[in-house]
Amino acid sequence: MRVKVPYEKLFGRSSTFFATAIRVLLNVLLVIIFCALAIGVVKAGYDLFTSIHQPLNEILQQVLLDIVFIVALVEITLTLLGYLKDGHVHVRYIVDTILIIMLNEVVTIWFKKASLEDAIGLGIILTVIAGVRITTIRYTADGDVNDGTRKPKLAKD
């Protein structure tokens, strides 16, 4: 027995419109992220060449922070690509992005020589996030065991 829903065509059209609008906006966001990646790579190279007169450890600190930010943008891009491909966001993509951002915090605390309380707090956060990541690798939403690899397909094989 099928229940008749009033304005069924209207709901179908509006959901199709919103799904299309979201996909268009996410594709625009991907273009913006690509531009940000290109600018980030150019900035990292520019910072490297303009800071030749500084001590080596300061140069390496700046380059390392630039690289971690670039990798965080790549993780966000993988999350968006996974959504566009599958129609939903995978938890492990989000957790990976958070881990990369937290890596940036670890590097920052390491260079600033922060207090023991800050280091312990960051260690607890990282332990919890690592536990969530292990759980997402072990148990996927489909009930299958996952090997933890992340290779979103960009083209059909």
C-alpha positions in Angstrom: 0.0 0.0 0.0 1.4 3.3 -1.0 0.7 6.5 0.9 0.0 9.5 -1.3 2.0 12.5 -0.3 0.7 15.9 -1.2 3.0 17.9 -3.5 5.2 14.9 -4.2 6.4 16.5 -7.5 7.3 19.7 -5.7 9.4 17.8 -3.1 11.1 15.8 -5.7 12.0 18.9 -7.7 13.2 20.9 -4.7 15.4 18.0 -3.4 16.9 17.7 -6.9 17.5 21.4 -7.0 19.2 21.5 -3.6 21.3 18.4 -4.4 22.5 20.1 -7.6 23.1 23.4 -5.9 25.2 21.7 -3.2 27.3 19.9 -5.9 27.9 23.1 -7.8 28.9 24.9 -4.7 31.3 22.1 -3.6 32.9 22.1 -7.1 33.4 25.9 -6.7 34.9 25.2 -3.3 37.3 22.7 -4.9 38.5 25.2 -7.4 39.1 27.7 -4.5 41.0 25.0 -2.6 43.1 24.3 -5.7 44.0 28.0 -6.0 44.8 28.0 -2.2 47.1 25.0 -2.7 48.9 26.6 -5.6 49.3 29.9 -3.6 50.5 27.8 -0.6 53.2 26.1 -2.6 54.4 29.3 -4.2 54.4 31.0 -0.7 56.4 28.1 0.8 59.0 28.4 -2.0 59.0 32.2 -1.7 59.5 32.0 2.1 62.3 29.6 1.6 64.2 31.8 -0.8 63.6 35.1 1.1 64.7 33.8 4.4 68.2 32.7 3.4 69.8 35.1 5.8 67.9 33.6 8.8 69.2 30.7 10.9 68.6 27.3 9.5 66.3 26.2 12.3 63.9 29.2 11.7 63.9 28.4 7.9 63.0 24.8 8.6 60.3 25.7 11.1 58.6 28.0 8.6 58.9 25.4 5.7 57.5 22.6 8.0 54.5 24.7 9.1 53.8 25.7 5.4 53.9 22.0 4.4 51.6 20.9 7.2 49.1 23.6 6.1 49.3 22.3 2.5 48.7 18.7 3.7 45.7 19.9 5.7 44.2 21.4 2.5 44.9 18.2 0.7 43.0 16.3 3.4 40.0 18.7 3.1 40.1 18.2 -0.7 40.0 14.4 -0.2 37.0 14.8 2.1 35.1 16.9 -0.5 36.0 14.5 -3.3 34.8 11.6 -1.1 31.5 13.4 -0.6 31.1 14.2 -4.3 31.8 10.6 -5.2 29.8 8.7 -2.5 27.2 11.3 -1.5 28.2 11.3 2.2 31.2 12.2 4.2 33.3 9.4 5.6 34.2 9.8 9.3 37.8 8.7 8.7 38.3 11.6 6.2 37.3 14.0 8.9 39.4 12.4 11.5 42.4 12.4 9.2 41.9 16.1 8.6 41.7 16.7 12.3 44.9 14.7 12.9 46.8 16.8 10.3 45.6 20.0 11.9 46.6 18.7 15.3 50.0 17.8 13.9 50.3 21.5 13.1 49.6 22.3 16.8 52.2 19.7 17.9 54.8 21.4 15.7 53.8 24.8 16.9 54.1 23.8 20.6 57.4 22.1 19.9 58.8 25.2 18.4 57.4 27.6 21.1 58.6 25.3 23.9 55.2 25.4 25.6 54.4 24.4 29.1 54.0 20.9 30.3 50.2 21.4 30.8 49.8 22.4 27.1 51.8 19.3 26.0 49.8 17.0 28.2 46.5 18.5 27.0 47.5 18.1 23.4 48.7 14.5 24.1 45.3 13.6 25.5 43.5 15.1 22.5 45.8 13.2 20.1 45.2 10.0 22.0 41.5 10.3 21.8 41.6 11.2 18.1 43.9 8.3 17.4 41.5 6.0 19.2 38.6 7.3 17.0 40.8 6.8 13.9 41.6 3.2 14.8 37.9 2.6 15.5 37.0 4.0 12.1 39.6 1.9 10.4 38.4 -1.2 12.2 34.6 -0.8 11.8 33.2 0.9 8.8 29.5 1.8 8.4 28.9 -1.1 6.0 30.0 -3.6 8.7 33.1 -4.6 6.6 36.6 -4.5 8.1 38.6 -1.8 6.4 42.3 -1.9 5.7 42.6 1.9 6.3 43.7 2.9 2.9 42.3 6.1 1.4 42.3 6.1 -2.4 39.2 7.9 -3.7 38.7 7.1 -7.4 38.8 10.2 -9.5 38.1 8.3 -12.7 36.6 5.0 -13.6 39.1 2.2 -13.9 
